[in-house]
């Protein structure tokens, strides 16, 4: 499985120069160099398609796209749950071009909208935030939930 930051900008990534100023939003709490990105932007989607293509070239079987839940934060871009749902569907469609699976990372409040789209869930802190039950639709659909 290949992990990548799908919803945020990191200035030290090789493709950082490809982001336009309009693609960048507010900083991520606790990560001073990182910024939320406009997941609706055609430019951002082009960058992410290239990242997915690279994962395919490297032989990845699945993707763990992180930070798709920018709508939960003060992102400076006005991102919504609907934007996140559309974006995860876009990421999944791109990954399927290379026969890779995709997981939903965290984002418990959009699980029901995406359980039929993605192949598994990856969660970091559902116990801490008392939201593990939110991932039950994956179990009911006989899809794995990885709590890391």
C-alpha positions in Angstrom: 0.0 0.0 0.0 1.3 3.5 -0.9 0.6 6.4 1.4 0.4 10.0 0.1 -0.9 13.4 1.2 -3.8 13.8 -1.1 -5.4 16.8 0.6 -2.5 18.9 1.7 0.6 20.7 0.4 4.1 19.9 1.7 6.7 22.3 0.4 9.5 19.7 0.3 7.7 17.3 -2.1 9.2 17.0 -5.6 6.0 18.2 -7.2 5.5 21.2 -4.8 6.4 23.6 -7.6 3.4 22.5 -9.6 0.9 23.9 -7.1 -0.5 27.4 -7.9 -1.0 30.0 -5.2 -4.7 29.7 -5.7 -4.5 25.9 -4.9 -3.2 26.6 -1.3 -5.4 27.3 1.7 -4.8 27.7 5.4 -2.0 25.9 7.3 -2.7 22.6 9.0 -2.8 22.8 12.8 0.4 21.4 14.2 2.2 21.3 10.8 3.5 24.8 10.2 4.9 24.2 6.7 1.8 22.4 5.4 -1.3 23.8 3.8 -4.7 22.5 2.9 -5.2 22.3 -0.9 -8.2 23.1 -3.0 -9.3 19.6 -3.9 -11.8 21.0 -6.5 -9.0 22.6 -8.5 -8.2 20.9 -11.9 -4.6 21.7 -11.3 -4.6 19.9 -7.9 -6.4 16.9 -9.5 -3.8 16.8 -12.3 -1.0 16.7 -9.6 -2.8 13.9 -7.7 -3.3 11.9 -10.9 0.4 12.1 -11.5 1.1 10.9 -7.9 -1.3 8.0 -8.5 0.4 7.2 -11.8 3.8 7.2 -9.9 2.4 4.8 -7.3 1.3 2.5 -10.1 4.7 2.6 -11.7 6.2 1.7 -8.4 4.0 -1.4 -8.2 1.6 -0.3 -5.4 -1.5 -2.4 -5.1 -3.4 0.1 -3.0 -3.5 3.7 -1.9 -3.9 5.4 1.5 -4.7 9.0 0.5 -4.4 11.2 3.7 -5.9 14.5 4.6 -9.1 14.1 2.4 -11.0 15.5 5.4 -10.0 19.2 5.1 -13.7 20.2 5.4 -13.4 19.4 9.1 -10.8 22.1 9.6 -10.4 25.8 9.0 -9.0 25.2 5.6 -9.3 28.7 4.1 -10.9 27.3 1.0 -14.5 26.7 2.0 -14.2 23.0 1.4 -17.3 20.9 2.1 -18.2 17.3 2.7 -19.6 17.2 -0.8 -16.2 18.4 -2.1 -14.4 15.6 -0.2 -16.8 12.9 -1.4 -16.4 14.0 -5.0 -12.6 14.1 -4.6 -12.3 10.6 -3.1 -14.4 9.4 -6.0 -12.0 11.1 -8.4 -9.0 9.5 -6.6 -10.6 6.1 -6.8 -11.4 6.4 -10.5 -7.8 7.4 -11.2 -6.4 4.5 -9.1 -8.7 2.0 -10.8 -7.1 2.8 -14.1 -4.1 0.9 -12.7 -6.1 -1.7 -10.9 -5.2 -0.2 -7.5 -7.5 -0.2 -4.5 -8.2 2.9 -2.4 -9.0 3.4 1.2 -10.9 6.2 3.0 -8.6 7.7 5.5 -10.4 8.9 8.7 -13.3 11.2 7.5 -15.8 9.2 9.6 -18.7 11.5 8.7 -18.6 10.7 5.0 -18.2 6.9 5.4 -21.8 6.1 4.3 -21.4 8.2 1.1 -18.2 6.4 0.1 -18.4 2.8 1.4 -19.6 1.6 -2.0 -16.8 3.5 -3.8 -13.6 2.7 -1.8 -12.2 -0.7 -0.9 -11.4 -0.3 2.8 -11.1 2.3 5.5 -7.9 3.4 7.3 -8.4 5.1 10.7 -5.9 6.6 13.1 -7.9 7.6 16.2 -11.5 6.4 16.2 -11.0 5.1 19.8 -9.7 8.5 20.9 -12.6 10.4 19.2 -15.2 7.7 20.0 -16.1 7.3 16.4 -15.3 3.7 15.6 -19.0 2.8 15.2 -18.9 5.2 12.2 -16.9 2.7 10.3 -19.5 -0.2 10.8 -20.8 0.3 7.2 -17.5 -1.1 6.0 -17.7 -4.2 8.2 -21.3 -4.7 7.1 -20.2 -4.5 3.5 -17.5 -7.1 4.3 -14.7 -4.5 3.7 -11.8 -4.2 6.1 -11.2 -1.3 8.5 -7.6 -0.8 9.4 -7.1 1.0 12.7 -3.5 2.2 12.9 
